[in-house]
Amino acid sequence: MPIQHRDQWMSVVREHFGALDGIHGGLNRKLPEGKLLPNQFSKLLNWIWTGGALRKRGGTGKLNSSPIAGNPSLASLFQFRPSTGVHRLFAQGSDDDIYYSDNGGAGWTKVDAFNGTSGGSPACWAQYRDTFFITNGNDFPQVGTLDEAPPLAVLRTNDSGATFIDYSDEARDSDTSTHAALDGLNVWDGEGADDQALYVSFSRNLSGVVFTIDDTNKNANASTLSVNYYNGAWTPVSNLSDGTASAGATMAQSGTVSWTLTTDSVQQTINGITGHWYRFTVSTRLSATVDVTGVRVNAPIQKIQNLWSGEYEPVHGCYWHWGDPYTDILAEVVDEVSVSGANVGGMNGPNLYVGFMGRVRGFRFQFVHSPAQEVNVNAVTLSCQYWRNDGTWADLAITDGTTVNGSAFAQDGDITFQWPADAEKRTVGGGPFPMHWFRFSASAPMSSPATISGISAIPELELDTDWKFRFCAIFKSRLFLARSETNPNYLFFSAAKNPEVFDGEDAGFIEIGPGYPIQWLMAFYNELAVGLSDGGGVYILQGYSPATFGLLRISSADCISPKSAAIVDLRDKGGGEFGFFLARDGFYRVEGTSCVKISDPLDPYFDPTSLLHLDFASAHMAAGAVYRPKNWYVCAVPLRGGTPQATNNYWFVYDYVQGSWFLFDISSASVQCILDGNRAERLVFGGIADGTLWMQSDAYTSDDSTAIDADLEHPDALGDPYLVKCVRQLDIRTSCHGSGADELSLSVYQDGSSAEASLCTVDLVNSAGDFQTVSISTDLQNLRHLKLRIRHNSVNPAPEIYGWRWLFEALRGWHDA
């Protein structure tokens, strides 16, 4: 029936406009504009929805005006946040080097001590307290702190190491009112029991120690400093430089005592603390009052070690040889019965043989003490020999912790040494299994009884040659390593609160899935998400200890780019933690034990028949990160048109609060890496062209002086013939923040034609930032598709688009076609 009256027309308008998202209109031009909604457009490039308006995205600019020396492309970025000290930005270069910046990326320094090639896959980084870890699939895992770590322990001895004063808390805290007292520290000459020294310990090799000395209570006596480290024996460090010395007096000012990084230091237990130990001694007594208010250690990036857990292991063989034959006493020394054992009283010569299948750096000897002391009281020194590969017994330098006042085997203690590289296995006493053997001799007869109740080994831990991993993550205070070549679907985990300890009962490994390689790791507050390739799916590791660890498969989604995985931690804002990754059919979000697809509006980009779509041949290089200040997950991806796209040339941007997707173009060199967004105050990224880092910011009005094109296109909205013939005017409400003229280009398509039916160009001059309305009143009849493109291509401050409305006019004599 033809519409004859105005009331009939308005009812049609109300009916249709009530069903159209974001569009309002009518005869009254004072009606409110339509509110723009996210995910409403068929095309939205370089615009951001701000909760009621669309604003052109900010620009990008160079973070470092001069590229990193050598112009390496950048494969990964990491921001290291120690508990104290300057924040450092790390970059992995294509030149097989690691670089760091202490000034936010403006200047860069190569890490000279990096013990690897940095090549292979892009590095994966993790941080635990003041230590960071790197894995790249090519090198052994690397670990480092530079000069940002507190020491494990700081001790003073005044009696040659018999007893210690523990100053660890005073040295580690930032309170200048507490201190480690070096008052009157005297010399260490090795000639008596009154030698004095300061001991500093850390979990791995050091290249220096930073001392903060009280400006008033400092040393004024002429004295030089010596530093020894323990590698089975106390050995001087190389190239010692004393930054605390002034006018010939050490500890006279704050400074760094540095040396060439030690590489063969081994762990030792001193005062119940196991670590790498460095002993500081002086040539002349220090002043009466010397206060050290702070101690920090310098531990450069170095190859990870498998540190000793502190758990002793039972020995595998033990013989008492008093003439012939050999007497097997293994059962007596491994039964853990403290009141029984093997009596070695009278031992005088090479009488005790101890064997172990693996490498060791010492043995712990325990003696019967109840009901009576059964230890040696005679003046005896011990020596040790090992069986070496030339078929002879060779002398081995030992440190004897069982000696008291010149009497060996006088107390429970460790006998330690440096592992001999030429040691070889053999059999002893007719035993069936070859093992490494050590034979102990006494310089004089021991008293009797001297009863050993237990002997256990201190293992010398050596990592396998294939100890190379693609991924790492910190979860439940443990370091998790994943994707080695020989075990691609295994997770190896360290001991709790000891991320460098991979032996003992509290460390181990877990097999994930049916053999598909691990593709990514994301640590959550209570779970660890693990993604497998080739359709292996997504697993959640739950539990708090090896005994409670369990796997739950939550999705069959297949991550196609390890670098696309990113997490966001919103616990400080009352939220939770969740992660994102790119799969073959879209983007997924992992939250707790759920994994859901979140990118339905982007489905056309995952369709190879679309004009612009994801190039799956290069999608494995897509790089993602979270940018918390704007609530964004961003992922740089290769989008192709008619030709293959081998590098990342677009950003997908997801507002994880509003649930909105946007598309940015990439004007700088193709993005390869983005800074970890949970640690970044800015969106920082690097490309393939050279060693330049870029930053995205609203403060930039262009991409490094290149204008930003911002396009949006509304999908088909009006298909009713009653409406398309009656459009008379289009009003767009805008606001421009800042001075200057911005060109706003409007294009409208009619009747399904691909040609622009009308093109209106207007200048936005709105220096006050107030709202204004731009009107198009050309002939808009037959606006059958009603597709609107707003293009803004100026370098001036970005305008905001708040909404639009259509003005319809009823025509007399209108009849239904």
ChimeraX attribute file (.defattr): number of C-alpha atoms within 10 A of each C-alpha:
attribute: neighborCount
match mode: 1-to-1
recipient: residues
	/A:1	6
	/A:2	11
	/A:3	17
	/A:4	15
	/A:5	13
	/A:6	13
	/A:7	11
	/A:8	12
	/A:9	20
	/A:10	16
	/A:11	11
	/A:12	16
	/A:13	18
	/A:14	13
	/A:15	11
	/A:16	17
	/A:17	17
	/A:18	12
	/A:19	10
	/A:20	12
	/A:21	13
	/A:22	17
	/A:23	19
	/A:24	21
	/A:25	22
	/A:26	19
	/A:27	13
	/A:28	9
	/A:29	14
	/A:30	8
	/A:31	11
	/A:32	14
	/A:33	19
	/A:34	20
	/A:35	18
	/A:36	21
	/A:37	18
	/A:38	21
	/A:39	16
	/A:40	17
	/A:41	18
	/A:42	14
	/A:43	16
	/A:44	23
	/A:45	21
	/A:46	24
	/A:47	24
	/A:48	24
	/A:49	23
	/A:50	15
	/A:51	12
	/A:52	15
	/A:53	20
	/A:54	23
	/A:55	21
	/A:56	24
	/A:57	23
	/A:58	19
	/A:59	23
	/A:60	26
	/A:61	20
	/A:62	20
	/A:63	19
	/A:64	17
	/A:65	13
	/A:66	15
	/A:67	19
	/A:68	23
	/A:69	13
	/A:70	11
	/A:71	16
	/A:72	20
	/A:73	25
	/A:74	27
	/A:75	24
	/A:76	27
	/A:77	27
	/A:78	25
	/A:79	23
	/A:80	22
	/A:81	19
	/A:82	20
	/A:83	13
	/A:84	11
	/A:85	10
	/A:86	15
	/A:87	16
	/A:88	20
	/A:89	20
	/A:90	24
	/A:91	29
	/A:92	27
	/A:93	27
	/A:94	22
	/A:95	14
	/A:96	13
	/A:97	19
	/A:98	26
	/A:99	19
	/A:100	21
	/A:101	18
	/A:102	14
	/A:103	12
	/A:104	16
	/A:105	21
	/A:106	16
	/A:107	17
	/A:108	22
	/A:109	14
	/A:110	17
	/A:111	15
	/A:112	11
	/A:113	18
	/A:114	19
	/A:115	19
	/A:116	18
	/A:117	16
	/A:118	24
	/A:119	19
	/A:120	15
	/A:121	14
	/A:122	26
	/A:123	26
	/A:124	24
	/A:125	24
	/A:126	20
	/A:127	22
	/A:128	18
	/A:129	12
	/A:130	17
	/A:131	20
	/A:132	21
	/A:133	25
	/A:134	29
	/A:135	27
	/A:136	26
	/A:137	24
	/A:138	21
	/A:139	21
	/A:140	24
	/A:141	26
	/A:142	22
	/A:143	25
	/A:144	23
	/A:145	21
	/A:146	20
	/A:147	21
	/A:148	24
	/A:149	24
	/A:150	26
	/A:151	20
	/A:152	20
	/A:153	23
	/A:154	24
	/A:155	21
	/A:156	24
	/A:157	18
	/A:158	19
	/A:159	15
	/A:160	18
	/A:161	18
	/A:162	13
	/A:163	13
	/A:164	18
	/A:165	14
	/A:166	16
	/A:167	20
	/A:168	21
	/A:169	18
	/A:170	20
	/A:171	26
	/A:172	21
	/A:173	15
	/A:174	14
	/A:175	12
	/A:176	15
	/A:177	10
	/A:178	17
	/A:179	24
	/A:180	24
	/A:181	20
	/A:182	23
	/A:183	17
	/A:184	16
	/A:185	25
	/A:186	19
	/A:187	19
	/A:188	22
	/A:189	14
	/A:190	10
	/A:191	8
	/A:192	9
	/A:193	14
	/A:194	16
	/A:195	19
	/A:196	25
	/A:197	24
	/A:198	23
	/A:199	23
	/A:200	24
	/A:201	27
	/A:202	22
	/A:203	21
	/A:204	25
	/A:205	26
	/A:206	26
	/A:207	21
	/A:208	25
	/A:209	24
	/A:210	21
	/A:211	21
	/A:212	21
	/A:213	24
	/A:214	21
	/A:215	13
	/A:216	11
	/A:217	19
	/A:218	23
	/A:219	29
	/A:220	20
	/A:221	18
	/A:222	18
	/A:223	23
	/A:224	17
	/A:225	19
	/A:226	19
	/A:227	23
	/A:228	17
	/A:229	24
	/A:230	22
	/A:231	21
	/A:232	22
	/A:233	16
	/A:234	15
	/A:235	14
	/A:236	15
	/A:237	18
	/A:238	14
	/A:239	10
	/A:240	16
	/A:241	15
	/A:242	21
	/A:243	18
	/A:244	21
	/A:245	22
	/A:246	16
	/A:247	10
	/A:248	13
	/A:249	22
	/A:250	26
	/A:251	32
	/A:252	26
	/A:253	22
	/A:254	22
	/A:255	16
	/A:256	21
	/A:257	24
	/A:258	21
	/A:259	19
	/A:260	14
	/A:261	19
	/A:262	18
	/A:263	13
	/A:264	14
	/A:265	22
	/A:266	25
	/A:267	26
	/A:268	24
	/A:269	14
	/A:270	18
	/A:271	14
	/A:272	7
	/A:273	15
	/A:274	20
	/A:275	24
	/A:276	24
	/A:277	29
	/A:278	25
	/A:279	20
	/A:280	18
	/A:281	23
	/A:282	23
	/A:283	16
	/A:284	18
	/A:285	20
	/A:286	25
	/A:287	21
	/A:288	16
	/A:289	16
	/A:290	24
	/A:291	23
	/A:292	25
	/A:293	22
	/A:294	25
	/A:295	26
	/A:296	20
	/A:297	26
	/A:298	25
	/A:299	25
	/A:300	24
	/A:301	23
	/A:302	23
	/A:303	20
	/A:304	19
	/A:305	19
	/A:306	16
	/A:307	24
	/A:308	23
	/A:309	20
	/A:310	17
	/A:311	13
	/A:312	15
	/A:313	17
	/A:314	19
	/A:315	21
	/A:316	19
	/A:317	26
	/A:318	26
	/A:319	21
	/A:320	23
	/A:321	20
	/A:322	16
	/A:323	8
	/A:324	8
	/A:325	11
	/A:326	17
	/A:327	14
	/A:328	16
	/A:329	19
	/A:330	21
	/A:331	13
	/A:332	19
	/A:333	25
	/A:334	20
	/A:335	14
	/A:336	16
	/A:337	12
	/A:338	16
	/A:339	15
	/A:340	18
	/A:341	24
	/A:342	20
	/A:343	20
	/A:344	23
	/A:345	17
	/A:346	18
	/A:347	24
	/A:348	18
	/A:349	17
	/A:350	19
	/A:351	18
	/A:352	22
	/A:353	23
	/A:354	24
	/A:355	24
	/A:356	22
	/A:357	14
	/A:358	15
	/A:359	18
	/A:360	20
	/A:361	22
	/A:362	23
	/A:363	23
	/A:364	20
	/A:365	20
	/A:366	24
	/A:367	28
	/A:368	24
	/A:369	18
	/A:370	10
	/A:371	7
	/A:372	8
	/A:373	14
	/A:374	23
	/A:375	27
	/A:376	27
	/A:377	20
	/A:378	18
	/A:379	18
	/A:380	24
	/A:381	16
	/A:382	21
	/A:383	18
	/A:384	20
	/A:385	19
	/A:386	24
	/A:387	22
	/A:388	19
	/A:389	14
	/A:390	10
	/A:391	11
	/A:392	11
	/A:393	16
	/A:394	18
	/A:395	14
	/A:396	18
	/A:397	16
	/A:398	19
	/A:399	18
	/A:400	19
	/A:401	17
	/A:402	22
	/A:403	22
	/A:404	16
	/A:405	11
	/A:406	13
	/A:407	18
	/A:408	23
	/A:409	30
	/A:410	24
	/A:411	21
	/A:412	19
	/A:413	17
	/A:414	24
	/A:415	21
	/A:416	24
	/A:417	22
	/A:418	20
	/A:419	19
	/A:420	16
	/A:421	9
	/A:422	11
	/A:423	19
	/A:424	17
	/A:425	19
	/A:426	17
	/A:427	14
	/A:428	19
	/A:429	16
	/A:430	9
	/A:431	12
	/A:432	9
	/A:433	12
	/A:434	15
	/A:435	21
	/A:436	22
	/A:437	24
	/A:438	22
	/A:439	24
	/A:440	17
	/A:441	18
	/A:442	21
	/A:443	15
	/A:444	15
	/A:445	16
	/A:446	24
	/A:447	18
	/A:448	16
	/A:449	17
	/A:450	24
	/A:451	25
	/A:452	26
	/A:453	24
	/A:454	25
	/A:455	26
	/A:456	22
	/A:457	25
	/A:458	24
	/A:459	22
	/A:460	17
	/A:461	17
	/A:462	11
	/A:463	12
	/A:464	8
	/A:465	8
	/A:466	14
	/A:467	17
	/A:468	22
	/A:469	27
	/A:470	27
	/A:471	28
	/A:472	28
	/A:473	25
	/A:474	23
	/A:475	23
	/A:476	19
	/A:477	16
	/A:478	23
	/A:479	26
	/A:480	24
	/A:481	23
	/A:482	28
	/A:483	23
	/A:484	21
	/A:485	15
	/A:486	11
	/A:487	17
	/A:488	19
	/A:489	24
	/A:490	20
	/A:491	23
	/A:492	21
	/A:493	26
	/A:494	26
	/A:495	23
	/A:496	19
	/A:497	13
	/A:498	18
	/A:499	22
	/A:500	22
	/A:501	25
	/A:502	25
	/A:503	19
	/A:504	15
	/A:505	10
	/A:506	17
	/A:507	20
	/A:508	16
	/A:509	15
	/A:510	16
	/A:511	13
	/A:512	23
	/A:513	19
	/A:514	9
	/A:515	14
	/A:516	17
	/A:517	21
	/A:518	28
	/A:519	26
	/A:520	27
	/A:521	27
	/A:522	24
	/A:523	22
	/A:524	23
	/A:525	13
	/A:526	15
	/A:527	21
	/A:528	22
	/A:529	25
	/A:530	23
	/A:531	31
	/A:532	27
	/A:533	22
	/A:534	14
	/A:535	16
	/A:536	22
	/A:537	20
	/A:538	28
	/A:539	24
	/A:540	26
	/A:541	22
	/A:542	16
	/A:543	15
	/A:544	15
	/A:545	14
	/A:546	16
	/A:547	8
	/A:548	9
	/A:549	11
	/A:550	14
	/A:551	18
	/A:552	12
	/A:553	19
	/A:554	17
	/A:555	19
	/A:556	16
	/A:557	25
	/A:558	22
	/A:559	30
	/A:560	26
	/A:561	22
	/A:562	25
	/A:563	26
	/A:564	27
	/A:565	27
	/A:566	27
	/A:567	25
	/A:568	25
	/A:569	19
	/A:570	13
	/A:571	10
	/A:572	7
	/A:573	7
	/A:574	7
	/A:575	10
	/A:576	14
	/A:577	17
	/A:578	22
	/A:579	22
	/A:580	27
	/A:581	30
	/A:582	28
	/A:583	20
	/A:584	15
	/A:585	18
	/A:586	21
	/A:587	23
	/A:588	21
	/A:589	20
	/A:590	22
	/A:591	17
	/A:592	18
	/A:593	16
	/A:594	13
	/A:595	20
	/A:596	14
	/A:597	16
	/A:598	17
	/A:599	17
	/A:600	13
	/A:601	15
	/A:602	19
	/A:603	13
	/A:604	16
	/A:605	18
	/A:606	19
	/A:607	14
	/A:608	14
	/A:609	10
	/A:610	14
	/A:611	12
	/A:612	15
	/A:613	21
	/A:614	24
	/A:615	23
	/A:616	20
	/A:617	11
	/A:618	18
	/A:619	23
	/A:620	18
	/A:621	23
	/A:622	27
	/A:623	29
	/A:624	31
	/A:625	29
	/A:626	30
	/A:627	26
	/A:628	21
	/A:629	12
	/A:630	14
	/A:631	16
	/A:632	23
	/A:633	26
	/A:634	26
	/A:635	29
	/A:636	30
	/A:637	32
	/A:638	26
	/A:639	25
	/A:640	22
	/A:641	14
	/A:642	9
	/A:643	8
	/A:644	14
	/A:645	19
	/A:646	17
	/A:647	22
	/A:648	27
	/A:649	20
	/A:650	22
	/A:651	24
	/A:652	19
	/A:653	22
	/A:654	23
	/A:655	21
	/A:656	18
	/A:657	9
	/A:658	13
	/A:659	12
	/A:660	19
	/A:661	24
	/A:662	22
	/A:663	22
	/A:664	21
	/A:665	17
	/A:666	18
	/A:667	17
	/A:668	21
	/A:669	18
	/A:670	20
	/A:671	31
	/A:672	24
	/A:673	30
	/A:674	30
	/A:675	26
	/A:676	26
	/A:677	26
	/A:678	17
	/A:679	16
	/A:680	18
	/A:681	13
	/A:682	16
	/A:683	22
	/A:684	24
	/A:685	28
	/A:686	27
	/A:687	23
	/A:688	21
	/A:689	15
	/A:690	19
	/A:691	22
	/A:692	25
	/A:693	28
	/A:694	23
	/A:695	19
	/A:696	18
	/A:697	17
	/A:698	13
	/A:699	11
	/A:700	18
	/A:701	22
	/A:702	24
	/A:703	21
	/A:704	15
	/A:705	12
	/A:706	15
	/A:707	16
	/A:708	28
	/A:709	18
	/A:710	23
	/A:711	20
	/A:712	20
	/A:713	19
	/A:714	16
	/A:715	14
	/A:716	14
	/A:717	17
	/A:718	17
	/A:719	15
	/A:720	12
	/A:721	13
	/A:722	20
	/A:723	20
	/A:724	20
	/A:725	18
	/A:726	19
	/A:727	24
	/A:728	18
	/A:729	18
	/A:730	18
	/A:731	19
	/A:732	19
	/A:733	19
	/A:734	22
	/A:735	22
	/A:736	24
	/A:737	17
	/A:738	15
	/A:739	14
	/A:740	16
	/A:741	17
	/A:742	20
	/A:743	18
	/A:744	17
	/A:745	16
	/A:746	19
	/A:747	18
	/A:748	20
	/A:749	21
	/A:750	19
	/A:751	15
	/A:752	13
	/A:753	10
	/A:754	9
	/A:755	11
	/A:756	11
	/A:757	16
	/A:758	14
	/A:759	12
	/A:760	13
	/A:761	12
	/A:762	14
	/A:763	12
	/A:764	19
	/A:765	17
	/A:766	19
	/A:767	14
	/A:768	11
	/A:769	15
	/A:770	10
	/A:771	15
	/A:772	15
	/A:773	16
	/A:774	16
	/A:775	16
	/A:776	19
	/A:777	13
	/A:778	13
	/A:779	13
	/A:780	21
	/A:781	17
	/A:782	20
	/A:783	24
	/A:784	22
	/A:785	20
	/A:786	23
	/A:787	20
	/A:788	17
	/A:789	19
	/A:790	18
	/A:791	20
	/A:792	23
	/A:793	19
	/A:794	20
	/A:795	20
	/A:796	20
	/A:797	22
	/A:798	26
	/A:799	24
	/A:800	22
	/A:801	23
	/A:802	23
	/A:803	22
	/A:804	22
	/A:805	22
	/A:806	22
	/A:807	17
	/A:808	23
	/A:809	17
	/A:810	22
	/A:811	14
	/A:812	10
	/A:813	10
	/A:814	14
	/A:815	11
	/A:816	10
	/A:817	7
